[in-house]
Amino acid sequence: MTLRYRKVLLGITGSIAAYKACELVRLLVRDGAEVQVVMSPAAEQFVGAMTLEALSHRPVRTALFDREAEMSMSHIELARWADAVVIAPASAHCLAKLATGLADDLLMTLCLATRAPILVAPAMNAAMWENPATQEHVHALIERGVQVISPDVGEQACGETGPGRLPDPEYLRAAIEELGTDSALKGVHAVVTAGPTREPIDPARFISNFSTGRMGCAIADALLERGAQVTLIHGPIDIPLPPDADCVAVTTAAEMLDAVMAHVGDCQLLVANAAVADWRPRETTGQKTRKSQEPRTLELEPTPDILATLGQKEPRPFLVGFAAETENLEENARTKLRAKNADLMVANRIGPDDGFGETETTLEVVDADSVMQLGPDSKSTLARQLVDHIAVRLSPVSSVVDFSHAARRTTRSR
Ligand code: CTP
């Protein structure tokens, strides 16, 4: 998965290998990630904050009780901000604190408060690494779903030779790229609604909108890429459908609601991307209405609100709605979030140059108390970023982490 726009919280702890973290920051930033460096007090003895600030373009955070820094982004907000938490190098002391849940400095507090996947890259003297205490801690972390990259074997700064070297920054960059991906949504059944609905006036005419279904299909693709089983319930669209999704074609809002209700039983996630027509003619004629020169009034009634209906269901899946807006995106999206009892609302601007039909667009992902901007980018890239965000929100840490990559290099103590 692309590192672009990924929010990486990089913890650096007290190890001589801390200098390699500078190169890691450079590689992550080069690839488009936002990197917030947090240094433990011991790390400050090994590498300068100014170097890391210059490379990350952000102030380095060091202290838990830093009033100025806390005012701009509190440690809890920082923990929520992160898509991935990486500690490289992770000292023996850091592993011990992480394993026991000690929160006596900023980095450890963030590790406890985050819901993002955590990756640690230990680096220390070989004897310290092999010490049963360290191995016990590593084992506990792996059991808990933390991804641990085994240290490289080789010559150490202390003069010994053995395991304990921090792997190359490029290797770490690749591991971060894979963190929380691939099988992040394995076992999850997702229902996605896409495209417009059509509300017939008579056999020849209907009410609809400009939705192409592209974003819904891109989301279905991105969910499939992450291992989810996807049911795509779509209105009339003429773009290729994701081949691996179970596709259900519908026409009207009422049919879409019926199809959603029939498929949400065992689903954990509903992404309501469809541009459902809000009104339908109160009466539909069986025969074509003849043209006349007289003005004609069409009486409309509201269609069922599919997302709001699901919002009232108990239990209900994780609900992601889309808010098509022309103005005040965040505010309007949050109002819809509350009104429909959704978990996330994705606002997209519609208008002459945005939204429906456009291949490039921007999104604002809004929850009860935060907003995340994505784009401008292609709908497929935005869909991937959105799905990764959903994966982190949906899954507990242990099931988000993908061990397939780590398996080759992960150390188990028993
Ligand atoms: N939605 C729905 N059923 C409807 C209308 C909307 O499920 N009858 C869902 C959409 O799929 C989307 C969200 O509700 O996820 C918001 O849709 P939007 O059209 O932006 O807002 P509306 O609720 O229709 O309000 P308005 O058109 O006034 O902005």
Boltz pocket constraint, residues with backbone or C-beta under 6 A from the ligand:
constraints:
  - pocket:
      binder: B
      contacts: [[A, 193], [A, 253], [A, 272], [A, 273], [A, 274], [A, 275], [A, 276], [A, 277], [A, 278], [A, 303], [A, 304], [A, 305], [A, 306], [A, 307], [A, 308], [A, 320], [A, 321], [A, 322], [A, 323], [A, 324], [A, 325], [A, 336]]
      max_distance: 6.0
